[in-house]
Amino acid sequence: MSAFTVDLTNCEREPIHILGHVQSHGYLLAILPDTYSVVHASDNIVDLLGMPATDLLGKSIDTLFSGTELPASTVIELLNVGRRNHSWETINPQPVTLNDRTWNLIIHEYQGLIILEWESAGDERNTAINQQLIAQSLTEVQASRTLPDLLQNTAQRIKTIIGYDRVMVYQFSPDWHGHVVAEAKDDHLEPYLGLHYPASDIPRQARELYKINLVRLIADVGSTPSRILSIPDWPVDQPLDLTHSVLRAVSPIHIEYLKNMGVQASMSISLLYRGELWGLISCHNTTPRFVDYPARQAAKFVSQLLSSALEFRRSEEDKTNLLQYTQNAQRLHEQLLLTDDVARALTKFPVTALDVTNATGVALLFNDKIYQLGQTPSEAQLWELGQWLTTTNAETFLETNHLTSLYPPAEAFREVGAGMLAIALSRELKEYVLWFKPERIREVTWAGNPDKPVTVGGDGQLRLSPRKSFEAWTEIVRNTSNHWTETEIGTVVKLREDILQVLTKQANAIRMLNQRLQVAYEELDAFSYTVSHDLRTPLSSIRCYSEILLEEHGKDFDEDAQALFQKIIDSTERMRSLIRHILYYSRMGRTDLDTQSIDMRQLLEGIREELLVTAKGRSLQIEIGNTPPINADSTMALQLFTNLIGNAVKYTQHKTDAVVRINGQQTDDEVVYTIEDNGIGFDMKQAGKMFDLFKRLENARNYEGSGVGLAIVKRIINRHQGKIWFRSEPDRGATFSISFPAVPLV
């Protein structure tokens, strides 16, 4: 960031509701509801009541009006009625006479205080005219003319009611910049219709006040505001809140802004849509001009008619789009339920995911595949976009009409995807549905350069100041699309729920299938265990009786008979070995783990000694390198390493100089052992069936074996939450690697 850091939020931080002043065309008192005694008074109240504000503070209402023609009892009765009804609407404005003039007394209650404000009463003859204008407005709204005509005629009626030089209807965009969409003005003024105003012209807290206090009058920007005095013991951190005041003073920044525009008086009336600010009716006058309370109320009523019309029209428009999108989304839901295939349901039927918004392209990132409809970024760009989405906070959806502001690489595909609406199906799996809208290049004419100039404040800080030039300033806006509507967003969020419902249903079905498989697997285990256990006894009997017959009566047999008996004995031995392995394999899933730290040097040397005895007469080296301990069930660990090293010894038996190397390595996360041999090796194309039960590789068929040993190894590894992998080439040996978690197993 540049060293010249500008405080961009100083306008938004300005406490414009507690500025401590009122506009000088009126007078203010704030009293306590219980005692009706004064706690705040505007400094200019002396002009109204003949007593300085400092003399009024702390006094009760009874004493304030003693020297005036307004009886205190009248004021007290008004206050009592208002408090009793919990409303001041029927009282305001209350005409009162003071100093031979008629004033409008306006009362409201806020934050524990009753606030009384006096301002001049206007000409009563205007009331009838204003009522006629209101009636005409009502007729016009009911006639349901086009929206531009409605806005234009409303501007004209407001101008007639308040008599200002210029009345504009100012519509906010989603980024809160404003656009003049209707204007009624005196002929000699330069037109502002069509101009745009940056969002910073009306900062956030001002917009919030416009939602609360719907009419705002600034009668004379050149007048000196009157300060508000408080009783001496009033806490300094509790200034009078003027949120609902009709006399609230104006921020100096806004005063300067209006002066720069050549405006001496202004009035703003809020236009709301569903409780949010849709726009303003902004009124300007080149000379100071006060608008009395009844006229302001008449203008407010016309604006409320317009707000209602806007709401009705928007609702009708939303209903039309909502009906279409909802019907299409319902079809998609039916397709999802029909096929249980998310990609097919969203992309292959007559109604697709493209039909639930006004997008021109949609992409589905699902199951490591991309499905595209309409105009979308390329597959490579979509993969990168999906990766980026996982880094955002978009848990449910993300919408933008200016994707490059969030994701700069999007500029490469702005012609098809300047705007994006995305729903997340699974952030972990990078699965999303993405809708795209193309770039809409716009020529925006601002009322002056929207970039506020930077000035140096008295404290040396750089700050933003009001614009001084409002000369039309045209800008070409790129990298943006049409906005996503609430209806579009609501529809795709609902679609997301439908998709997730189907996916959850599928996941539950898979889980139930897994449970059934698990039960079947356990039953098969039990069956294998039972069968193998029960076969051992008769098989031992066959072997035993064959050996007895051969030993005691062998001399009576001829050679062929002796060979047959020997084959019976050999076959029973092989079968015993197979049964022993199957029994062990089935026992893997039935026994509990008894994990402990194992002295691998001792375990491996024991295995080596046994294997070397068996391989007596061969040129065989079994080299043992590093032997870090592992945490494992000792019986299973012995079986595992015996099988792996035994295989290495077996498949090197035809080598002139057979070598088997065993080495262990400790890392932060795991202990890895490798068993490497220079035996027959195998083709890695057959690696897929390496650990299948009873599967033997092609070049191993001439070696004795049951096809169970590596299946046992794999099962032991799985039970220890470890891993096993290998690499090999035919006739160039094989290397098996196994890892165990470094932390003790629970």
C-alpha positions in Angstrom: 0.0 0.0 0.0 1.1 3.5 -0.7 2.5 5.6 2.0 -0.2 8.1 1.2 -3.0 6.1 2.9 -6.3 7.8 2.6 -9.0 7.4 5.3 -11.8 6.3 3.0 -14.3 5.9 5.8 -14.2 9.3 7.4 -17.5 10.2 5.7 -19.2 6.9 6.8 -17.9 7.5 10.4 -19.4 11.0 10.7 -22.1 10.9 13.5 -24.6 12.9 11.5 -27.5 12.0 13.9 -25.7 13.6 16.9 -24.1 16.8 15.5 -25.3 18.9 18.4 -27.1 21.5 16.3 -30.4 22.2 14.7 -31.1 24.2 11.6 -31.8 27.9 12.4 -35.3 28.1 10.9 -36.7 26.2 13.9 -36.5 25.8 17.6 -36.0 22.7 19.8 -36.6 21.6 23.4 -36.1 18.2 24.8 -37.9 17.3 28.1 -38.1 14.4 30.5 -41.3 12.5 30.2 -41.8 12.2 34.0 -41.3 15.8 35.0 -41.7 17.6 31.7 -38.5 19.5 32.7 -36.1 20.7 30.0 -32.8 18.9 29.6 -31.9 20.2 26.1 -32.7 23.5 24.3 -31.5 25.0 21.1 -29.6 28.2 21.6 -32.0 30.2 19.4 -35.0 29.3 21.6 -34.7 32.8 23.1 -36.2 34.2 19.8 -39.3 32.1 20.4 -39.8 32.2 24.1 -38.0 35.3 25.1 -35.8 33.5 27.5 -32.2 32.3 27.0 -31.7 28.6 26.6 -29.5 28.6 29.7 -32.4 30.0 31.8 -34.8 27.3 30.5 -32.6 24.3 31.2 -33.9 22.4 34.2 -37.2 24.3 34.3 -40.6 22.6 33.9 -43.0 23.3 31.1 -45.2 25.3 33.4 -42.7 28.1 33.7 -41.6 28.2 30.0 -44.7 29.7 28.5 -45.7 32.0 31.4 -44.8 35.1 29.4 -46.3 33.9 26.1 -49.7 33.7 24.6 -49.4 29.9 24.5 -50.9 28.5 27.8 -48.6 25.9 29.4 -51.7 23.8 30.1 -52.3 23.5 26.3 -48.8 22.1 25.8 -49.1 19.8 28.7 -52.5 18.5 27.5 -50.9 17.7 24.1 -48.1 15.9 25.8 -50.5 13.9 27.9 -52.6 12.9 24.9 -49.6 11.8 22.9 -48.2 9.8 25.8 -51.5 8.2 26.6 -51.9 7.2 22.9 -48.3 6.2 22.5 -48.4 8.0 19.2 -47.8 11.6 18.1 -49.0 11.1 14.5 -52.5 12.5 15.2 -51.0 15.5 17.0 -48.4 16.6 14.5 -48.3 19.3 13.4 -50.0 21.3 16.1 -50.6 25.0 15.1 -49.7 27.3 18.0 -49.4 31.1 18.2 -46.3 32.7 19.7 -45.1 36.2 19.2 -48.1 36.9 17.0 -47.0 34.3 14.5 -48.4 30.8 13.8 -46.0 28.0 14.3 -46.3 24.3 13.7 -45.4 22.3 16.9 -44.0 18.9 16.0 -43.5 16.4 18.8 -41.9 13.0 19.0 -40.5 10.7 21.7 -37.1 8.9 21.3 -34.6 7.4 23.7 -36.4 8.5 26.8 -36.9 12.1 25.9 -39.8 14.0 24.4 -38.6 16.4 21.7 -40.6 19.5 20.8 -39.8 21.4 17.6 -41.3 24.6 16.3 -41.1 25.7 12.7 -43.1 28.2 10.7 -46.6 27.4 9.5 -47.2 27.9 5.9 -50.2 29.2 3.9 -53.2 27.1 4.8 -54.6 27.7 1.3 -52.0 25.3 -0.1 -53.4 22.4 1.9 -56.4 22.1 -0.4 -54.2 22.2 -3.5 -51.9 19.6 -2.1 -54.8 17.3 -1.3 -55.9 17.6 -4.9 -52.4 16.7 -6.1 -52.4 13.7 -3.8 -55.7 12.5 -5.2 -54.4 12.8 -8.7 -51.3 10.8 -7.8 -53.5 8.1 -6.3 -55.6 7.9 -9.5 -52.5 7.8 -11.6 -50.9 5.0 -9.6 -54.2 3.0 -9.7 -54.2 3.5 -13.5 -51.0 1.5 -13.5 -49.1 3.5 -16.2 -45.6 2.6 -17.3 -43.0 2.9 -14.6 -41.0 5.7 -16.4 -44.2 7.8 -16.7 -45.1 7.1 -13.1 -41.7 8.3 -11.9 -41.7 11.3 -14.2 -45.2 12.4 -13.1 -44.4 11.9 -9.5 -41.4 14.2 -9.8 -43.6 16.8 -11.4 -46.2 16.6 -8.7 -43.6 16.9 -5.9 -42.2 19.9 -7.7 -45.6 21.5 -7.8 -46.2 20.8 -4.1 -42.9 22.1 -2.7 -42.0 24.6 -5.5 -38.4 23.7 -5.8 -36.3 24.3 -9.0 -35.4 20.7 -9.6 -36.9 17.4 -8.5 -35.2 14.2 -9.4 -36.0 10.5 -8.8 -32.8 8.9 -7.9 -32.6 5.1 -8.0 -29.9 3.2 -6.1 -27.9 0.3 -7.7 -26.9 -2.7 -5.7 -23.5 -1.1 -5.2 -25.4 2.0 -3.9 -24.4 4.3 -6.6 -27.3 6.4 -7.8 -28.9 7.0 -11.2 -31.3 9.8 -12.0 -34.2 8.1 -13.7 -36.8 11.0 -13.7 -36.5 14.7 -13.4 -38.8 17.7 -13.3 -37.0 21.1 -13.4 -37.1 24.7 -14.4 -36.3 25.2 -18.0 -33.2 27.2 -17.5 -31.4 24.5 -15.5 -29.1 22.0 -17.0 -30.7 18.5 -17.1 -29.4 15.8 -14.7 -31.6 13.0 -16.1 -29.5 9.9 -16.8 -26.5 11.0 -14.7 -24.9 8.7 -12.2 -23.7 9.6 -8.7 -21.1 7.6 -6.8 -22.2 5.7 -3.7 -19.9 7.8 -1.6 -22.1 10.8 -2.2 -24.6 9.3 0.2 -22.6 7.4 2.8 -24.0 4.4 4.6 -25.2 6.0 7.8 -27.0 8.7 5.8 -28.8 5.9 3.9 -29.8 4.3 7.2 -31.3 7.6 8.4 -33.3 7.8 5.1 -34.9 4.5 6.0 -36.0 5.8 9.4 -36.8 9.5 8.7 -38.5 9.5 5.3 -38.4 13.3 4.7 -35.3 15.4 5.1 -35.4 19.2 4.6 -32.4 21.5 4.4 -34.0 24.9 4.2 -30.9 27.1 3.8 -27.4 25.7 3.4 -26.0 29.2 4.1 -27.6 29.6 7.5 -25.7 29.2 10.8 -27.0 26.2 12.7 -28.0 26.7 16.3 -26.2 24.6 18.9 -28.1 22.5 21.4 -27.4 23.2 25.1 -27.8 20.7 27.9 -28.4 20.9 31.6 -25.1 21.1 33.4 -25.1 17.6 34.8 -26.1 15.9 31.6 -23.6 13.2 30.6 -21.3 14.4 27.8 -21.3 11.0 26.2 -25.1 11.2 25.8 -25.7 13.9 23.2 -29.2 14.5 22.0 -30.0 11.9 19.3 -31.7 13.8 16.4 -32.5 10.7 14.3 -36.3 11.6 14.1 -35.9 15.4 14.4 -37.3 17.6 11.6 -34.7 20.2 12.4 -31.5 18.1 12.5 -28.5 20.1 11.4 -26.5 19.2 8.4 -23.1 17.7 8.2 -20.5 20.3 7.2 -19.3 17.9 4.5 -22.8 17.7 3.0 -23.2 21.5 3.2 -20.0 21.9 1.2 -21.2 19.3 -1.3 -24.5 21.2 -1.8 -22.7 24.5 -2.1 -20.4 23.0 -4.7 -23.5 22.0 -6.7 -24.9 25.5 -6.4 -27.8 24.3 -4.3 -29.1 26.5 -1.5 -32.0 24.3 -0.3 -32.7 20.6 -0.6 -35.3 18.1 0.4 -35.1 14.4 0.1 -38.0 11.9 0.3 -37.2 8.2 0.7 -38.5 5.5 -1.7 -38.6 2.1 0.0 -39.0 -1.4 -1.4 -39.6 -4.1 1.1 -38.2 -2.0 3.8 -35.0 -1.2 2.0 -34.0 2.0 0.2 -34.9 1.8 -3.5 -34.1 5.4 -4.2 -34.8 9.0 -3.2 -36.8 11.9 -4.5 -34.1 14.5 -4.4 -35.2 18.1 -4.6 -32.9 21.1 -5.1 -33.4 24.8 -5.1 -30.9 27.5 -6.1 -32.2 29.8 -3.3 -33.0 29.1 0.3 -36.5 27.7 0.5 -38.5 26.4 3.5 -41.2 23.8 2.9 -43.8 23.7 5.7 -44.7 20.5 7.5 -48.0 19.8 5.8 -46.4 20.2 2.3 -43.7 17.9 3.3 -46.2 15.4 4.5 -48.1 15.7 1.2 -44.9 15.1 -0.7 -44.2 12.2 1.6 -47.6 10.7 0.9 -47.1 10.9 -2.8 -43.7 9.2 -2.5 -45.3 6.5 -0.4 -47.8 5.9 -3.2 -44.9 5.6 -5.5 -43.2 3.2 -3.2 -46.3 1.0 -3.0 -46.5 1.1 -6.8 -42.9 0.1 -7.1 -43.4 -2.7 -4.7 -46.5 -3.9 -6.5 -44.8 -3.8 -9.9 -41.6 -5.5 -8.7 -43.7 -8.1 -7.0 -45.6 -8.8 -10.2 -42.4 -8.9 -12.2 -40.9 -11.2 -9.5 -43.9 -13.4 -9.6 -43.7 -13.9 -13.3 -40.0 -14.8 -13.2 -40.5 -16.8 -10.0 -43.2 -18.8 -11.6 -41.1 -19.7 -14.7 -38.0 -20.5 -12.7 -39.9 -22.4 -10.1 -41.6 -24.5 -12.7 -38.3 -25.3 -14.3 -36.7 -26.0 -11.0 -39.5 -28.4 -10.2 -38.9 -30.2 -13.4 -35.2 -30.5 -12.5 -36.2 -31.9 -9.1 -38.4 -34.5 -10.8 -35.6 -35.4 -13.1 -33.2 -35.8 -10.2 -35.6 -38.1 -8.4 -36.3 -40.0 -11.6 -32.7 -40.7 -12.6 -30.7 -40.4 -9.4 -28.0 -39.1 -11.8 -27.2 -35.5 -11.0 -25.2 -34.7 -14.1 -27.8 -36.3 -16.4 -30.7 -34.7 -14.6 -29.2 -31.2 -14.9 -27.9 -31.3 -18.4 -29.5 -34.0 -20.6 -33.2 -33.5 -20.3 -35.3 -30.8 -22.1 -35.3 -28.7 -19.0 -31.7 -28.1 -17.8 -29.9 -26.1 -15.2 -29.6 -23.3 -17.7 -33.4 -22.7 -17.5 -33.6 -21.6 -13.8 -31.9 -18.3 -14.3 -31.3 -15.7 -17.0 -27.7 -16.9 -17.4 -26.2 -17.6 -20.9 -24.1 -20.5 -19.7 -23.9 -23.0 -16.9 -21.2 -25.5 -15.8 -21.4 -28.5 -13.5 -18.2 -29.6 -11.7 -19.1 -33.0 -10.4 -17.4 -36.3 -9.9 -14.1 -35.0 -11.4 -15.9 -34.1 -14.6 -17.2 -30.9 -16.1 -20.5 -30.6 -17.9 -21.2 -27.4 -19.9 -24.3 -25.8 -21.4 -24.4 -22.5 -23.3 -21.5 -20.1 -23.2 -19.0 -20.8 -20.4 -15.3 -20.5 -19.8 -13.1 -23.3 -21.0 -12.6 -26.5 -19.0 -9.2 -25.5 -17.8 -10.6 -22.1 -16.6 -13.5 -23.9 -14.9 -11.1 -26.2 -13.0 -9.1 -23.2 -11.8 -12.3 -21.4 -10.9 -13.5 -24.4 -8.9 -10.2 -24.5 -7.1 -10.5 -20.8 -6.2 -14.0 -21.2 -4.9 -12.8 -23.6 -2.3 -10.6 -20.8 -0.9 -13.6 -18.4 -0.5 -16.2 -18.3 2.2 -18.9 -19.4 -0.2 -20.4 -22.2 1.9 -23.8 -22.1 0.1 -23.7 -19.7 -2.8 -21.7 -16.8 -4.3 -23.1 -14.2 -6.6 -21.4 -11.3 -8.3 -21.9 -9.3 -11.4 -18.2 -8.2 -11.3 -16.3 -11.5 -11.0 -12.9 -9.9 -11.8 -13.1 -7.8 -8.6 -13.0 -11.1 -6.7 -11.1 -13.3 -9.1 -8.8 -11.3 -11.4 -8.1 -14.2 -13.8 -11.8 -14.0 -14.8 -10.9 -11.1 -17.1 -9.7 -13.7 -19.6 -13.3 -15.0 -20.0 -15.3 -11.8 -19.3 -17.1 -12.1 -22.7 -18.9 -15.2 -21.4 -18.5 -14.9 -17.6 -18.3 -11.3 -16.3 -20.9 -12.3 -13.7 -21.2 -15.6 -11.9 -23.7 -17.3 -9.6 -22.3 -20.4 -8.0 -23.8 -23.0 -5.6 -21.6 -25.3 -3.6 -22.4 -29.0 -3.6 -19.2 -30.1 -1.9 -16.3 -27.7 -1.2 -14.1 -30.7 -0.2 -14.7 -32.4 -3.5 -14.7 -29.1 -5.5 -18.2 -29.7 -6.8 -20.2 -26.7 -7.9 -22.9 -25.5 -10.3 -21.8 -22.3 -11.9 -24.1 -20.0 -13.9 -22.5 -17.2 -16.1 -23.7 -13.9 -17.5 -21.6 -12.2 -20.2 -19.9 -8.8 -20.0 -22.2 -5.9 -20.5 -20.1 -2.9 -21.6 -21.8 0.3 -20.4 -21.2 3.9 -20.9 -21.9 5.6 -17.6 -22.1 9.4 -17.3 -21.3 10.5 -13.8 -22.2 13.9 -12.4 -18.6 14.8 -12.1 -15.6 12.5 -11.6 -16.8 10.0 -9.0 -13.4 9.7 -7.4 -13.4 12.1 -4.5 -10.4 14.4 -4.2 -8.0 14.0 -1.4 -7.3 16.9 1.0 -5.0 17.3 3.9 -6.9 17.8 7.2 -5.7 19.9 10.1 -4.3 16.9 11.7 -2.2 16.1 8.7 -4.3 13.1 7.7 -5.4 12.6 4.1 -9.1 12.7 3.8 -11.8 12.7 1.2 -13.6 16.0 0.6 -16.9 16.7 -1.3 -16.6 16.9 -5.0 -16.4 20.4 -6.4 -17.2 19.7 -10.0 -20.4 18.1 -11.3 -19.7 18.5 -15.0 -20.7 15.3 -16.8 -17.9 12.8 -16.8 -18.3 9.7 -19.0 -16.8 6.4 -18.1 -16.7 3.1 -20.0 -17.5 0.3 -17.5 -16.2 -3.1 -18.3 -16.0 -6.5 -16.7 -19.5 -6.3 -15.3 -22.7 -8.2 -16.2 -26.4 -7.8 -15.5 -27.1 -8.3 -11.9 -28.5 -11.5 -10.5 -32.0 -11.1 -9.2 -33.3 -12.2 -5.9 -35.6 -14.6 -7.8 -32.6 -16.2 -9.6 -30.6 -16.5 -6.4 -33.6 -18.0 -4.5 -34.3 -20.5 -7.2 -30.7 -21.9 -7.5 -30.4 -22.0 -3.7 -33.6 -24.2 -3.7 -32.1 -26.3 -6.5 -29.0 -26.8 -4.4 -31.2 -28.3 -1.6 -32.8 -30.6 -4.1 -29.5 -31.8 -5.4 -28.1 -32.3 -1.9 -31.2 -34.2 -1.0 -30.6 -36.6 -3.9 -26.9 -36.9 -3.0 -27.7 -37.6 0.6 -30.2 -40.2 -0.5 -27.6 -41.9 -2.6 -25.0 -41.7 0.2 -27.5 -43.3 2.6 -28.2 -46.1 0.1 -24.4 -46.7 -0.3 -24.0 -46.7 3.5 -26.8 -49.2 3.9 -25.2 -51.4 1.1 -21.9 -51.2 2.9 -23.6 -52.2 6.2 -25.1 -55.3 4.4 -21.7 -56.1 2.8 -20.1 -55.8 6.2 -22.6 -58.3 7.7 -22.1 -60.6 4.8 -18.3 -60.2 5.1 -18.4 -61.1 8.7 -20.6 -64.1 8.0 -18.2 -65.3 5.4 -15.3 -64.8 7.8 -17.1 -66.9 10.4 -17.9 -69.6 7.7 -14.2 -69.6 6.6 -13.0 -69.9 10.2 -15.5 -72.7 11.0 -14.8 -74.7 7.8 -11.0 -74.4 8.0 -11.0 -75.2 11.7 -13.2 -78.3 11.2 -11.1 -79.5 8.2 -7.9 -79.6 10.1 -8.8 -82.7 12.2 -9.8 -85.1 9.4 -6.9 -83.8 7.3 -4.5 -84.6 10.1 -6.0 -88.1 10.4 -5.5 -88.7 6.7 -1.9 -87.6 6.9 -1.2 -89.5 10.1 -2.8 -92.8 8.8 -0.9 -92.4 5.5 2.4 -92.0 7.3 1.7 -95.0 9.5 0.7 -97.2 6.5 3.8 -96.1 4.7 6.1 -96.6 7.6 4.7 -100.0 8.8 3.6 -101.6 5.5 5.6 -99.6 3.0 8.0 -102.5 2.4 5.0 -104.5 1.2 4.1 -101.9 -1.4 5.6 -101.6 -4.8 7.2 -98.3 -5.9 4.0 -97.0 -7.5 2.0 -97.5 -4.4 4.7 -95.9 -2.3 4.8 -92.9 -4.6 1.0 -92.6 -4.4 1.1 -92.6 -0.6 3.9 -90.0 -0.6 1.7 -87.8 -2.9 -1.2 -88.2 -0.4 1.1 -87.0 2.4 2.5 -84.1 0.3 -1.1 -83.0 -0.7 -2.3 -83.1 2.9 0.7 -80.9 3.8 -0.2 -78.4 1.2 -3.8 -78.5 2.2 -2.9 -78.0 5.9 -0.8 -75.0 4.9 -3.7 -73.5 2.9 -6.1 -74.1 5.7 -3.7 -72.6 8.2 -3.4 -69.5 6.0 -7.2 -69.2 5.5 -7.7 -69.7 9.2 -5.3 -66.9 9.9 -6.8 -64.7 7.3 -10.3 -65.0 8.7 -9.0 -64.6 12.2 -7.6 -61.1 11.1 -11.1 -59.6 11.2 -12.1 -61.4 14.4 -9.4 -60.7 16.9 -8.7 -57.5 18.8 -5.5 -55.6 18.3 -3.0 -55.7 21.1 -0.7 -52.9 20.0 2.7 -52.3 21.6 6.1 -51.0 20.7 8.0 -53.8 18.9 11.7 -54.3 18.9 12.1 -54.7 15.1 15.7 -55.7 15.2 14.8 -58.8 17.4 11.8 -59.6 15.3 13.6 -59.4 11.9 16.7 -61.3 13.1 14.4 -64.1 14.3 12.7 -64.3 10.9 16.0 -64.2 9.1 17.4 -67.1 11.2 14.4 -69.3 10.5 14.4 -68.5 6.8 18.2 -69.1 6.4 17.8 -72.5 8.1 15.0 -73.4 5.6 17.1 -72.1 2.7 20.2 -74.1 3.7 22.4 -74.7 0.7 21.4 -71.5 -1.1 23.5 -68.5 -1.7 21.2 -66.1 0.1 21.9 -62.9 2.0 19.2 -61.2 4.1 20.5 -57.8 5.0 18.9 -55.8 7.8 19.5 -52.1 7.9 17.8 -49.5 10.2 15.1 -51.0 12.5 13.0 -48.2 14.1 10.3 -49.7 16.3 6.7 -49.8 15.2 3.5 -49.8 17.2 1.6 -53.0 16.2 0.1 -56.2 17.4 3.2 -58.4 17.8 1.6 -61.6 16.4 0.3 -59.8 13.4 3.6 -58.0 12.8 5.5 -61.2 12.9 3.1 -62.7 10.4 3.3 -59.7 8.2 7.1 -59.5 8.0 7.4 -63.3 7.8 5.1 -63.3 4.7 6.8 -60.4 3.0 10.4 -61.6 3.6 9.4 -65.2 3.0 8.0 -64.2 -0.4 11.3 -62.4 -1.2 13.3 -65.5 -0.2 11.0 -67.7 -2.2 11.0 -65.7 -5.4 14.8 -65.4 -5.4 15.4 -69.2 -5.0 16.7 -69.5 -8.6 19.1 -66.6 -8.3 22.7 -67.5 -8.1 23.3 -64.8 -5.5 20.0 -64.0 -3.9 19.8 -60.8 -1.8 17.0 -59.5 0.3 17.4 -56.1 2.0 15.2 -54.8 4.8 15.4 -51.3 6.0 13.3 -49.0 8.2 12.9 -45.2 8.3 11.3 -43.1 10.9 9.5 -39.8 9.8 7.4 -37.4 11.8 4.2 -39.2 10.8 5.0 -42.8 10.2 7.5 -45.6 10.2 8.2 -47.0 6.7 9.9 -50.4 6.1 11.0 -51.6 2.7 11.7 -55.2 1.7 13.7 -55.4 -1.5 14.8 -58.5 -3.4 16.5 -59.3 -6.7 14.1 -62.1 -7.6 11.7 -62.7 -10.5 9.8 -59.5 -10.0 6.5 -59.0 -11.8 4.7 -56.9 -14.4 3.1 -53.8 -12.8 0.2 -54.3 -15.1 -0.9 -57.2 -12.9 -0.5 -55.0 -9.8 -4.3 -54.6 -9.4 -4.8 -58.2 -8.2 -1.7 -58.3 -6.0 -3.6 -58.5 -2.8 -6.6 -60.5 -4.0 -7.3 -63.7 -2.1 -6.2 -66.8 -4.0 -4.8 -64.7 -6.9 -1.3 -65.6 -8.1 0.7 -63.7 -10.7 1.5 -65.4 -13.9 5.2 -65.8 -13.4 4.7 -67.1 -9.8 2.6 -70.1 -10.7 5.7 -72.4 -10.7 6.5 -71.4 -7.1 4.8 -73.1 -4.1 2.1 -70.9 -2.6 -1.6 -70.6 -1.7 -2.3 -67.0 -2.9 -3.3 -66.0 0.7 -0.1 -64.6 2.1 -0.2 -61.1 0.6 -4.0 -60.9 1.3 -3.1 -61.5 4.9 -0.4 -58.8 4.7 -2.9 -56.3 3.3 -5.5 -57.1 5.9 -2.9 -56.6 8.7 -1.8 -53.3 7.3 -5.5 -52.1 7.0 -6.1 -53.0 10.6 -3.1 -51.0 11.7 -4.2 -48.0 9.6 -1.1 -48.3 7.6 -0.3 -48.3 3.9 1.4 -50.7 1.5 2.8 -50.1 -1.9 5.3 -51.7 -4.2 7.3 -51.4 -7.5 8.8 -54.1 -9.6 9.9 -55.1 -13.1 10.0 -58.7 -14.4 13.4 -60.3 -13.6 14.6 -57.2 -11.8 13.3 -57.9 -8.4 10.5 -56.2 -6.3 10.4 -53.7 -3.5 7.5 -53.7 -1.0 7.0 -50.7 1.3 4.8 -50.7 4.3 4.1 -47.9 6.7 2.7 -47.7 10.2 1.5 -44.6 12.0 4.1 -43.0 14.2 1.7 -42.3 17.0 0.5 -45.1 19.2 -2.8 -46.6 18.1 -5.7 -46.4 20.5 
